[in-house]
């Protein structure tokens, strides 16, 4: 990462190749449209390049840090109203997933890891999974979610807490899940 | 809208989960941050929840990043000043993917002479050796805005609300020194759907009097074939 901070384009390319697909997948899930997802990923990575990529180990893994930037960029796009119509928290039906025959070894590992997280999320009670998805992938605050679901805000926060606590148990130490 | 008060110590754990998810309203988030200073339980809980939230992106179905997006990002990176860019040889203009040049927009009326209007400069970081000077550029013949940011001999052109180039065309950046004819650069670009682009001007701008942008056939030109749509005057 120091080389990226020194604006070494080759190092940046390596980082992009390692994390670009996960970044695009997250943006696609959040935006629901490929062009907007591409804009979000492009904005995120170019901002990392231009700011000298101020990464600190205290922020967690490199991937978590990069995906955090992508996540924030997507929410910024939501707030600008750029993807207002497409804030669908479900990615069912999205085309162009990695087909089994096309996957590299690294992609297989990533996919297995993704499956583990998806299973942990999927096994939550629907009401807990729902508020977590609306908050994280939809970028909604708990008060917005409470309005949408016609629930007291405290109930929404309680569901978030229960859901995350169960996922924590299911995933063991997430630090091991996200290297 | 019903607003719950910021939680007191009694149920602050629920705030930790919402905070980790980025789902607290700004005011509540600020209160919770203050609360964290005195509540070790919440600090631990927030740390644990953040690790879970860090894993959440992987719950999305995984897609391979589109090759065209990778090419675009790396092209932008290499076009900007940096160690690698400093070493780079002057690049020949390259033909770009069709997706970058597919939307017709520019009218034919770019022939009007461009008034070189400098709207002003701004020292963004006074006192340091790496001061950034922002120069407002003139945009002529099309809608949009543009400014040039010059730092330590390198310049970045930041455009917004610019229409995409016409089908089969691309925007090309030129540098002009004194009374010499404009020289082509390897910076060819299109814009995002919102009309934005950040474009590094290759090489040093020392001695450069004017930076301009024209619309050129995809692949770029060695001499401008259209009147400039963006002009920034450095001296």
Interface residues (C-beta under 8 A of the other chain):
Chain A: X6 X7 X8 X9 X10 X12 X13 X16 X17 X20 X21 X22 X23 X24 X25 X26 X28 X29 X34 X35 X36 X38 X39 X41 X42 X43 X45 X46 X49 X50 X60 X61 X64 X67 X68 X70 X71 X75 X82 X91 X94 X96 X97 X98 X102 X107 X110 X111 X113 X114 X116 X117 X118 X120 X121 X132 X135 X136 X137 X139 X140 X141 X142 X143 X145 X146 X147 X152 X153 X154 X156 X157 X158 X160 X161 X163 X164 X165 X167 X168 X171 X173 X174 X175 X177 X178
Chain B: X1 X2 X3 X4 X7 X11 X13 X14 X15 X16 X17 X18 X20 X21 X22 X23 X24 X25 X48 X49 X50 X51 X52 X53 X54 X55 X56 X57 X58 X59 X60 X61 X62 X63 X64 X65 X66 X69 X70 X72 X73 X74 X76 X77 X78 X80 X81 X82 X83 X84 X85 X156 X192 X193 X194 X198
